[in-house]
Amino acid sequence: MEELEQMLSYAHRSTDEWNDFLDSFVDEEELVARFKAKSPR
């Protein structure tokens, strides 16, 4: 669980890193598009 939290924390540092994370770990294109439309928190 801690590793996942660290991965998400790292991914949220910038929009580019968030988009890279989504492209790497989310298989559904529709979800990726919805998540990319929102800024990382």
mmCIF entry with sequence, helices, sheets and N, C-alpha, C, O atoms, coordinates in Angstrom:
data_MODEL
# 
_entry.id   MODEL 
# 
_entity.id                         1 
_entity.type                       polymer 
_entity.pdbx_number_of_molecules   1 
# 
_entity_poly.entity_id                      1 
_entity_poly.type                           'polypeptide(L)' 
_entity_poly.nstd_linkage                   no 
_entity_poly.nstd_monomer                   no 
_entity_poly.pdbx_seq_one_letter_code       MEELEQMLSYAHRSTDEWNDFLDSFVDEEELVARFKAKSPR 
_entity_poly.pdbx_seq_one_letter_code_can   MEELEQMLSYAHRSTDEWNDFLDSFVDEEELVARFKAKSPR 
_entity_poly.pdbx_strand_id                 A 
# 
loop_
_entity_poly_seq.entity_id 
_entity_poly_seq.num 
_entity_poly_seq.mon_id 
_entity_poly_seq.hetero 
1 1  MET n 
1 2  GLU n 
1 3  GLU n 
1 4  LEU n 
1 5  GLU n 
1 6  GLN n 
1 7  MET n 
1 8  LEU n 
1 9  SER n 
1 10 TYR n 
1 11 ALA n 
1 12 HIS n 
1 13 ARG n 
1 14 SER n 
1 15 THR n 
1 16 ASP n 
1 17 GLU n 
1 18 TRP n 
1 19 ASN n 
1 20 ASP n 
1 21 PHE n 
1 22 LEU n 
1 23 ASP n 
1 24 SER n 
1 25 PHE n 
1 26 VAL n 
1 27 ASP n 
1 28 GLU n 
1 29 GLU n 
1 30 GLU n 
1 31 LEU n 
1 32 VAL n 
1 33 ALA n 
1 34 ARG n 
1 35 PHE n 
1 36 LYS n 
1 37 ALA n 
1 38 LYS n 
1 39 SER n 
1 40 PRO n 
1 41 ARG n 
# 
_struct_asym.id          A 
_struct_asym.entity_id   1 
# 
loop_
_struct_conf.conf_type_id 
_struct_conf.id 
_struct_conf.pdbx_PDB_helix_id 
_struct_conf.beg_label_comp_id 
_struct_conf.beg_label_asym_id 
_struct_conf.beg_label_seq_id 
_struct_conf.pdbx_beg_PDB_ins_code 
_struct_conf.end_label_comp_id 
_struct_conf.end_label_asym_id 
_struct_conf.end_label_seq_id 
_struct_conf.pdbx_end_PDB_ins_code 
_struct_conf.beg_auth_comp_id 
_struct_conf.beg_auth_asym_id 
_struct_conf.beg_auth_seq_id 
_struct_conf.end_auth_comp_id 
_struct_conf.end_auth_asym_id 
_struct_conf.end_auth_seq_id 
_struct_conf.pdbx_PDB_helix_class 
_struct_conf.details 
_struct_conf.pdbx_PDB_helix_length 
HELX_P HELX_P1 AA1 GLU A 2  ? ALA A 11 ? GLU A 2  ALA A 11 1 ? 10 
HELX_P HELX_P2 AA2 THR A 15 ? PHE A 25 ? THR A 15 PHE A 25 1 ? 11 
HELX_P HELX_P3 AA3 GLU A 29 ? ALA A 37 ? GLU A 29 ALA A 37 1 ? 9  
# 
_struct_conf_type.id          HELX_P 
_struct_conf_type.criteria    ? 
_struct_conf_type.reference   ? 
# 
loop_
_atom_site.group_PDB 
_atom_site.id 
_atom_site.type_symbol 
_atom_site.label_atom_id 
_atom_site.label_alt_id 
_atom_site.label_comp_id 
_atom_site.label_asym_id 
_atom_site.label_entity_id 
_atom_site.label_seq_id 
_atom_site.pdbx_PDB_ins_code 
_atom_site.Cartn_x 
_atom_site.Cartn_y 
_atom_site.Cartn_z 
_atom_site.occupancy 
_atom_site.B_iso_or_equiv 
_atom_site.pdbx_formal_charge 
_atom_site.auth_seq_id 
_atom_site.auth_comp_id 
_atom_site.auth_asym_id 
_atom_site.auth_atom_id 
_atom_site.pdbx_PDB_model_num 
ATOM 1   N N  . MET A 1 1  ? 0.825   -1.185 0.000   1.00 0.00 ? 1  MET A N  1 
ATOM 2   C CA . MET A 1 1  ? 0.000   0.000  0.000   1.00 0.00 ? 1  MET A CA 1 
ATOM 3   C C  . MET A 1 1  ? 0.873   1.255  0.000   1.00 0.00 ? 1  MET A C  1 
ATOM 4   O O  . MET A 1 1  ? 0.574   2.234  -0.684  1.00 0.00 ? 1  MET A O  1 
ATOM 5   N N  . GLU A 1 2  ? 1.927   1.210  0.757   1.00 0.00 ? 2  GLU A N  1 
ATOM 6   C CA . GLU A 1 2  ? 2.823   2.364  0.845   1.00 0.00 ? 2  GLU A CA 1 
ATOM 7   C C  . GLU A 1 2  ? 3.465   2.671  -0.506  1.00 0.00 ? 2  GLU A C  1 
ATOM 8   O O  . GLU A 1 2  ? 3.629   3.836  -0.870  1.00 0.00 ? 2  GLU A O  1 
ATOM 9   N N  . GLU A 1 3  ? 3.827   1.629  -1.244  1.00 0.00 ? 3  GLU A N  1 
ATOM 10  C CA . GLU A 1 3  ? 4.430   1.831  -2.563  1.00 0.00 ? 3  GLU A CA 1 
ATOM 11  C C  . GLU A 1 3  ? 3.446   2.499  -3.520  1.00 0.00 ? 3  GLU A C  1 
ATOM 12  O O  . GLU A 1 3  ? 3.824   3.377  -4.295  1.00 0.00 ? 3  GLU A O  1 
ATOM 13  N N  . LEU A 1 4  ? 2.199   2.085  -3.462  1.00 0.00 ? 4  LEU A N  1 
ATOM 14  C CA . LEU A 1 4  ? 1.175   2.691  -4.306  1.00 0.00 ? 4  LEU A CA 1 
ATOM 15  C C  . LEU A 1 4  ? 0.984   4.159  -3.948  1.00 0.00 ? 4  LEU A C  1 
ATOM 16  O O  . LEU A 1 4  ? 0.863   5.001  -4.838  1.00 0.00 ? 4  LEU A O  1 
ATOM 17  N N  . GLU A 1 5  ? 0.955   4.471  -2.673  1.00 0.00 ? 5  GLU A N  1 
ATOM 18  C CA . GLU A 1 5  ? 0.834   5.863  -2.235  1.00 0.00 ? 5  GLU A CA 1 
ATOM 19  C C  . GLU A 1 5  ? 2.011   6.705  -2.743  1.00 0.00 ? 5  GLU A C  1 
ATOM 20  O O  . GLU A 1 5  ? 1.827   7.848  -3.162  1.00 0.00 ? 5  GLU A O  1 
ATOM 21  N N  . GLN A 1 6  ? 3.200   6.143  -2.704  1.00 0.00 ? 6  GLN A N  1 
ATOM 22  C CA . GLN A 1 6  ? 4.378   6.851  -3.199  1.00 0.00 ? 6  GLN A CA 1 
ATOM 23  C C  . GLN A 1 6  ? 4.290   7.073  -4.702  1.00 0.00 ? 6  GLN A C  1 
ATOM 24  O O  . GLN A 1 6  ? 4.633   8.148  -5.193  1.00 0.00 ? 6  GLN A O  1 
ATOM 25  N N  . MET A 1 7  ? 3.834   6.064  -5.434  1.00 0.00 ? 7  MET A N  1 
ATOM 26  C CA . MET A 1 7  ? 3.691   6.201  -6.884  1.00 0.00 ? 7  MET A CA 1 
ATOM 27  C C  . MET A 1 7  ? 2.697   7.301  -7.223  1.00 0.00 ? 7  MET A C  1 
ATOM 28  O O  . MET A 1 7  ? 2.956   8.127  -8.098  1.00 0.00 ? 7  MET A O  1 
ATOM 29  N N  . LEU A 1 8  ? 1.558   7.316  -6.532  1.00 0.00 ? 8  LEU A N  1 
ATOM 30  C CA . LEU A 1 8  ? 0.542   8.346  -6.791  1.00 0.00 ? 8  LEU A CA 1 
ATOM 31  C C  . LEU A 1 8  ? 1.052   9.727  -6.400  1.00 0.00 ? 8  LEU A C  1 
ATOM 32  O O  . LEU A 1 8  ? 0.803   10.704 -7.106  1.00 0.00 ? 8  LEU A O  1 
ATOM 33  N N  . SER A 1 9  ? 1.748   9.812  -5.306  1.00 0.00 ? 9  SER A N  1 
ATOM 34  C CA . SER A 1 9  ? 2.303   11.095 -4.872  1.00 0.00 ? 9  SER A CA 1 
ATOM 35  C C  . SER A 1 9  ? 3.279   11.633 -5.911  1.00 0.00 ? 9  SER A C  1 
ATOM 36  O O  . SER A 1 9  ? 3.246   12.818 -6.240  1.00 0.00 ? 9  SER A O  1 
ATOM 37  N N  . TYR A 1 10 ? 4.137   10.779 -6.422  1.00 0.00 ? 10 TYR A N  1 
ATOM 38  C CA . TYR A 1 10 ? 5.100   11.178 -7.449  1.00 0.00 ? 10 TYR A CA 1 
ATOM 39  C C  . TYR A 1 10 ? 4.390   11.601 -8.733  1.00 0.00 ? 10 TYR A C  1 
ATOM 40  O O  . TYR A 1 10 ? 4.753   12.595 -9.362  1.00 0.00 ? 10 TYR A O  1 
ATOM 41  N N  . ALA A 1 11 ? 3.370   10.827 -9.110  1.00 0.00 ? 11 ALA A N  1 
ATOM 42  C CA . ALA A 1 11 ? 2.653   11.103 -10.357 1.00 0.00 ? 11 ALA A CA 1 
ATOM 43  C C  . ALA A 1 11 ? 1.915   12.436 -10.305 1.00 0.00 ? 11 ALA A C  1 
ATOM 44  O O  . ALA A 1 11 ? 1.713   13.074 -11.338 1.00 0.00 ? 11 ALA A O  1 
ATOM 45  N N  . HIS A 1 12 ? 1.517   12.853 -9.126  1.00 0.00 ? 12 HIS A N  1 
ATOM 46  C CA . HIS A 1 12 ? 0.743   14.088 -8.993  1.00 0.00 ? 12 HIS A CA 1 
ATOM 47  C C  . HIS A 1 12 ? 1.619   15.352 -8.963  1.00 0.00 ? 12 HIS A C  1 
ATOM 48  O O  . HIS A 1 12 ? 1.090   16.453 -8.812  1.00 0.00 ? 12 HIS A O  1 
ATOM 49  N N  . ARG A 1 13 ? 2.918   15.219 -9.099  1.00 0.00 ? 13 ARG A N  1 
ATOM 50  C CA . ARG A 1 13 ? 3.794   16.396 -9.024  1.00 0.00 ? 13 ARG A CA 1 
ATOM 51  C C  . ARG A 1 13 ? 3.675   17.309 -10.229 1.00 0.00 ? 13 ARG A C  1 
ATOM 52  O O  . ARG A 1 13 ? 3.887   18.516 -10.117 1.00 0.00 ? 13 ARG A O  1 
ATOM 53  N N  . SER A 1 14 ? 3.342   16.753 -11.368 1.00 0.00 ? 14 SER A N  1 
ATOM 54  C CA . SER A 1 14 ? 3.174   17.590 -12.563 1.00 0.00 ? 14 SER A CA 1 
ATOM 55  C C  . SER A 1 14 ? 2.169   16.937 -13.509 1.00 0.00 ? 14 SER A C  1 
ATOM 56  O O  . SER A 1 14 ? 1.891   15.742 -13.417 1.00 0.00 ? 14 SER A O  1 
ATOM 57  N N  . THR A 1 15 ? 1.645   17.726 -14.397 1.00 0.00 ? 15 THR A N  1 
ATOM 58  C CA . THR A 1 15 ? 0.678   17.217 -15.376 1.00 0.00 ? 15 THR A CA 1 
ATOM 59  C C  . THR A 1 15 ? 1.316   16.167 -16.268 1.00 0.00 ? 15 THR A C  1 
ATOM 60  O O  . THR A 1 15 ? 0.693   15.146 -16.558 1.00 0.00 ? 15 THR A O  1 
ATOM 61  N N  . ASP A 1 16 ? 2.548   16.398 -16.707 1.00 0.00 ? 16 ASP A N  1 
ATOM 62  C CA . ASP A 1 16 ? 3.228   15.421 -17.570 1.00 0.00 ? 16 ASP A CA 1 
ATOM 63  C C  . ASP A 1 16 ? 3.433   14.088 -16.864 1.00 0.00 ? 16 ASP A C  1 
ATOM 64  O O  . ASP A 1 16 ? 3.222   13.030 -17.456 1.00 0.00 ? 16 ASP A O  1 
ATOM 65  N N  . GLU A 1 17 ? 3.843   14.138 -15.598 1.00 0.00 ? 17 GLU A N  1 
ATOM 66  C CA . GLU A 1 17 ? 4.050   12.901 -14.844 1.00 0.00 ? 17 GLU A CA 1 
ATOM 67  C C  . GLU A 1 17 ? 2.725   12.182 -14.606 1.00 0.00 ? 17 GLU A C  1 
ATOM 68  O O  . GLU A 1 17 ? 2.676   10.953 -14.641 1.00 0.00 ? 17 GLU A O  1 
ATOM 69  N N  . TRP A 1 18 ? 1.655   12.933 -14.366 1.00 0.00 ? 18 TRP A N  1 
ATOM 70  C CA . TRP A 1 18 ? 0.328   12.349 -14.188 1.00 0.00 ? 18 TRP A CA 1 
ATOM 71  C C  . TRP A 1 18 ? -0.127  11.645 -15.465 1.00 0.00 ? 18 TRP A C  1 
ATOM 72  O O  . TRP A 1 18 ? -0.635  10.525 -15.419 1.00 0.00 ? 18 TRP A O  1 
ATOM 73  N N  . ASN A 1 19 ? 0.059   12.308 -16.599 1.00 0.00 ? 19 ASN A N  1 
ATOM 74  C CA . ASN A 1 19 ? -0.327  11.718 -17.885 1.00 0.00 ? 19 ASN A CA 1 
ATOM 75  C C  . ASN A 1 19 ? 0.490   10.460 -18.179 1.00 0.00 ? 19 ASN A C  1 
ATOM 76  O O  . ASN A 1 19 ? -0.050  9.474  -18.681 1.00 0.00 ? 19 ASN A O  1 
ATOM 77  N N  . ASP A 1 20 ? 1.772   10.489 -17.873 1.00 0.00 ? 20 ASP A N  1 
ATOM 78  C CA . ASP A 1 20 ? 2.613   9.302  -18.055 1.00 0.00 ? 20 ASP A CA 1 
ATOM 79  C C  . ASP A 1 20 ? 2.130   8.145  -17.181 1.00 0.00 ? 20 ASP A C  1 
ATOM 80  O O  . ASP A 1 20 ? 2.085   6.995  -17.618 1.00 0.00 ? 20 ASP A O  1 
ATOM 81  N N  . PHE A 1 21 ? 1.771   8.472  -15.941 1.00 0.00 ? 21 PHE A N  1 
ATOM 82  C CA . PHE A 1 21 ? 1.253   7.456  -15.026 1.00 0.00 ? 21 PHE A CA 1 
ATOM 83  C C  . PHE A 1 21 ? -0.024  6.831  -15.587 1.00 0.00 ? 21 PHE A C  1 
ATOM 84  O O  . PHE A 1 21 ? -0.169  5.609  -15.603 1.00 0.00 ? 21 PHE A O  1 
ATOM 85  N N  . LEU A 1 22 ? -0.937  7.669  -16.041 1.00 0.00 ? 22 LEU A N  1 
ATOM 86  C CA . LEU A 1 22 ? -2.193  7.167  -16.597 1.00 0.00 ? 22 LEU A CA 1 
ATOM 87  C C  . LEU A 1 22 ? -1.949  6.284  -17.817 1.00 0.00 ? 22 LEU A C  1 
ATOM 88  O O  . LEU A 1 22 ? -2.550  5.217  -17.948 1.00 0.00 ? 22 LEU A O  1 
ATOM 89  N N  . ASP A 1 23 ? -1.078  6.725  -18.695 1.00 0.00 ? 23 ASP A N  1 
ATOM 90  C CA . ASP A 1 23 ? -0.778  5.946  -19.906 1.00 0.00 ? 23 ASP A CA 1 
ATOM 91  C C  . ASP A 1 23 ? -0.163  4.586  -19.556 1.00 0.00 ? 23 ASP A C  1 
ATOM 92  O O  . ASP A 1 23 ? -0.381  3.602  -20.263 1.00 0.00 ? 23 ASP A O  1 
ATOM 93  N N  . SER A 1 24 ? 0.596   4.537  -18.476 1.00 0.00 ? 24 SER A N  1 
ATOM 94  C CA . SER A 1 24 ? 1.282   3.308  -18.094 1.00 0.00 ? 24 SER A CA 1 
ATOM 95  C C  . SER A 1 24 ? 0.403   2.308  -17.348 1.00 0.00 ? 24 SER A C  1 
ATOM 96  O O  . SER A 1 24 ? 0.592   1.098  -17.476 1.00 0.00 ? 24 SER A O  1 
ATOM 97  N N  . PHE A 1 25 ? -0.557  2.809  -16.568 1.00 0.00 ? 25 PHE A N  1 
ATOM 98  C CA . PHE A 1 25 ? -1.269  1.926  -15.652 1.00 0.00 ? 25 PHE A CA 1 
ATOM 99  C C  . PHE A 1 25 ? -2.772  1.800  -15.868 1.00 0.00 ? 25 PHE A C  1 
ATOM 100 O O  . PHE A 1 25 ? -3.407  0.950  -15.244 1.00 0.00 ? 25 PHE A O  1 
ATOM 101 N N  . VAL A 1 26 ? -3.350  2.612  -16.721 1.00 0.00 ? 26 VAL A N  1 
ATOM 102 C CA . VAL A 1 26 ? -4.792  2.537  -16.949 1.00 0.00 ? 26 VAL A CA 1 
ATOM 103 C C  . VAL A 1 26 ? -5.029  2.046  -18.377 1.00 0.00 ? 26 VAL A C  1 
ATOM 104 O O  . VAL A 1 26 ? -4.576  2.660  -19.343 1.00 0.00 ? 26 VAL A O  1 
ATOM 105 N N  . ASP A 1 27 ? -5.745  0.930  -18.490 1.00 0.00 ? 27 ASP A N  1 
ATOM 106 C CA . ASP A 1 27 ? -5.954  0.310  -19.795 1.00 0.00 ? 27 ASP A CA 1 
ATOM 107 C C  . ASP A 1 27 ? -7.141  0.865  -20.569 1.00 0.00 ? 27 ASP A C  1 
ATOM 108 O O  . ASP A 1 27 ? -7.168  0.773  -21.797 1.00 0.00 ? 27 ASP A O  1 
ATOM 109 N N  . GLU A 1 28 ? -8.107  1.432  -19.888 1.00 0.00 ? 28 GLU A N  1 
ATOM 110 C CA . GLU A 1 28 ? -9.307  1.919  -20.558 1.00 0.00 ? 28 GLU A CA 1 
ATOM 111 C C  . GLU A 1 28 ? -9.111  3.353  -21.046 1.00 0.00 ? 28 GLU A C  1 
ATOM 112 O O  . GLU A 1 28 ? -8.936  4.281  -20.257 1.00 0.00 ? 28 GLU A O  1 
ATOM 113 N N  . GLU A 1 29 ? -9.146  3.505  -22.360 1.00 0.00 ? 29 GLU A N  1 
ATOM 114 C CA . GLU A 1 29 ? -8.895  4.811  -22.968 1.00 0.00 ? 29 GLU A CA 1 
ATOM 115 C C  . GLU A 1 29 ? -9.880  5.879  -22.498 1.00 0.00 ? 29 GLU A C  1 
ATOM 116 O O  . GLU A 1 29 ? -9.512  7.040  -22.316 1.00 0.00 ? 29 GLU A O  1 
ATOM 117 N N  . GLU A 1 30 ? -11.140 5.474  -22.303 1.00 0.00 ? 30 GLU A N  1 
ATOM 118 C CA . GLU A 1 30 ? -12.159 6.427  -21.850 1.00 0.00 ? 30 GLU A CA 1 
ATOM 119 C C  . GLU A 1 30 ? -11.820 6.978  -20.462 1.00 0.00 ? 30 GLU A C  1 
ATOM 120 O O  . GLU A 1 30 ? -11.976 8.172  -20.206 1.00 0.00 ? 30 GLU A O  1 
ATOM 121 N N  . LEU A 1 31 ? -11.359 6.107  -19.577 1.00 0.00 ? 31 LEU A N  1 
ATOM 122 C CA . LEU A 1 31 ? -10.958 6.556  -18.243 1.00 0.00 ? 31 LEU A CA 1 
ATOM 123 C C  . LEU A 1 31 ? -9.753  7.479  -18.311 1.00 0.00 ? 31 LEU A C  1 
ATOM 124 O O  . LEU A 1 31 ? -9.718  8.513  -17.643 1.00 0.00 ? 31 LEU A O  1 
ATOM 125 N N  . VAL A 1 32 ? -8.770  7.109  -19.113 1.00 0.00 ? 32 VAL A N  1 
ATOM 126 C CA . VAL A 1 32 ? -7.579  7.940  -19.265 1.00 0.00 ? 32 VAL A CA 1 
ATOM 127 C C  . VAL A 1 32 ? -7.975  9.337  -19.732 1.00 0.00 ? 32 VAL A C  1 
ATOM 128 O O  . VAL A 1 32 ? -7.491  10.332 -19.193 1.00 0.00 ? 32 VAL A O  1 
ATOM 129 N N  . ALA A 1 33 ? -8.842  9.415  -20.719 1.00 0.00 ? 33 ALA A N  1 
ATOM 130 C CA . ALA A 1 33 ? -9.277  10.712 -21.240 1.00 0.00 ? 33 ALA A CA 1 
ATOM 131 C C  . ALA A 1 33 ? -9.992  11.524 -20.164 1.00 0.00 ? 33 ALA A C  1 
ATOM 132 O O  . ALA A 1 33 ? -9.774  12.730 -20.048 1.00 0.00 ? 33 ALA A O  1 
ATOM 133 N N  . ARG A 1 34 ? -10.849 10.865 -19.375 1.00 0.00 ? 34 ARG A N  1 
ATOM 134 C CA . ARG A 1 34 ? -11.562 11.580 -18.301 1.00 0.00 ? 34 ARG A CA 1 
ATOM 135 C C  . ARG A 1 34 ? -10.597 12.081 -17.244 1.00 0.00 ? 34 ARG A C  1 
ATOM 136 O O  . ARG A 1 34 ? -10.710 13.218 -16.787 1.00 0.00 ? 34 ARG A O  1 
ATOM 137 N N  . PHE A 1 35 ? -9.648  11.242 -16.851 1.00 0.00 ? 35 PHE A N  1 
ATOM 138 C CA . PHE A 1 35 ? -8.676  11.649 -15.830 1.00 0.00 ? 35 PHE A CA 1 
ATOM 139 C C  . PHE A 1 35 ? -7.762  12.755 -16.338 1.00 0.00 ? 35 PHE A C  1 
ATOM 140 O O  . PHE A 1 35 ? -7.426  13.672 -15.588 1.00 0.00 ? 35 PHE A O  1 
ATOM 141 N N  . LYS A 1 36 ? -7.359  12.682 -17.592 1.00 0.00 ? 36 LYS A N  1 
ATOM 142 C CA . LYS A 1 36 ? -6.480  13.707 -18.144 1.00 0.00 ? 36 LYS A CA 1 
ATOM 143 C C  . LYS A 1 36 ? -7.192  15.048 -18.266 1.00 0.00 ? 36 LYS A C  1 
ATOM 144 O O  . LYS A 1 36 ? -6.551  16.098 -18.230 1.00 0.00 ? 36 LYS A O  1 
ATOM 145 N N  . ALA A 1 37 ? -8.494  15.019 -18.408 1.00 0.00 ? 37 ALA A N  1 
ATOM 146 C CA . ALA A 1 37 ? -9.266  16.264 -18.524 1.00 0.00 ? 37 ALA A CA 1 
ATOM 147 C C  . ALA A 1 37 ? -9.277  17.035 -17.204 1.00 0.00 ? 37 ALA A C  1 
ATOM 148 O O  . ALA A 1 37 ? -9.510  18.244 -17.190 1.00 0.00 ? 37 ALA A O  1 
ATOM 149 N N  . LYS A 1 38 ? -9.027  16.340 -16.105 1.00 0.00 ? 38 LYS A N  1 
ATOM 150 C CA . LYS A 1 38 ? -8.962  16.981 -14.787 1.00 0.00 ? 38 LYS A CA 1 
ATOM 151 C C  . LYS A 1 38 ? -7.505  17.173 -14.408 1.00 0.00 ? 38 LYS A C  1 
ATOM 152 O O  . LYS A 1 38 ? -6.658  16.331 -14.710 1.00 0.00 ? 38 LYS A O  1 
ATOM 153 N N  . SER A 1 39 ? -7.222  18.272 -13.753 1.00 0.00 ? 39 SER A N  1 
ATOM 154 C CA . SER A 1 39 ? -5.842  18.503 -13.319 1.00 0.00 ? 39 SER A CA 1 
ATOM 155 C C  . SER A 1 39 ? -5.516  17.632 -12.127 1.00 0.00 ? 39 SER A C  1 
ATOM 156 O O  . SER A 1 39 ? -6.398  17.332 -11.323 1.00 0.00 ? 39 SER A O  1 
ATOM 157 N N  . PRO A 1 40 ? -4.254  17.215 -11.995 1.00 0.00 ? 40 PRO A N  1 
ATOM 158 C CA . PRO A 1 40 ? -3.857  16.403 -10.835 1.00 0.00 ? 40 PRO A CA 1 
ATOM 159 C C  . PRO A 1 40 ? -3.976  17.228 -9.565  1.00 0.00 ? 40 PRO A C  1 
ATOM 160 O O  . PRO A 1 40 ? -3.751  18.438 -9.572  1.00 0.00 ? 40 PRO A O  1 
ATOM 161 N N  . ARG A 1 41 ? -4.329  16.568 -8.491  1.00 0.00 ? 41 ARG A N  1 
ATOM 162 C CA . ARG A 1 41 ? -4.505  17.271 -7.204  1.00 0.00 ? 41 ARG A CA 1 
ATOM 163 C C  . ARG A 1 41 ? -3.297  17.150 -6.346  1.00 0.00 ? 41 ARG A C  1 
ATOM 164 O O  . ARG A 1 41 ? -3.273  17.679 -5.234  1.00 0.00 ? 41 ARG A O  1 
# 
